[in-house]
């Protein structure tokens, strides 16, 4: 099971759509999946840099993100491992 993250199915948050935001230190956050008790990781071994909540039980560089304020109530999420922003593949 790759436990890939997708933003394309549910319109209401159920068990699989619930995450906890943890302080990962040095201004970073970790996203912890309440469905499987794993941190969201940037899979830096793949060319597509897919996000996964499959293996990490702690926050290394692949599990660290920063919130980037966009003004108003909007934020972007940037991966420490790649320096790139998280996006939805529609």
Secondary structure, DSSP 8 states (H G I E B T S, - for coil): ---B--SSS-SS--GGG-EEEEEEETTEEEEEETTTTEEEEE-TTSTT--EEEEEESS--GGG-EEEEEEETTEEEEEETTT--B-----
